[in-house]
Amino acid sequence: MAGYEELADRVAVYPGKMDYCDVDGERVRPQAGGFYGGWITHRVAGPFKGGPGTMGW
């Protein structure tokens, strides 16, 4: 599909489903709740949707 050539031969993973995932040597924290596939590192600022009490934002 035109415009998505850079994504060819790539895969996406949920870090919470993996044993662990690293980004530039830092182990990421999966986004809470199991629904979202967010990758949280020290460079990503919250708040993060998915934890208890975060429904209905």
Secondary structure, DSSP 8 states (H G I E B T S, - for coil): -TT-GGGTT-----GGGSS--EETTEE-EE-TTSS---EE-TT-----TTSTT-TT-
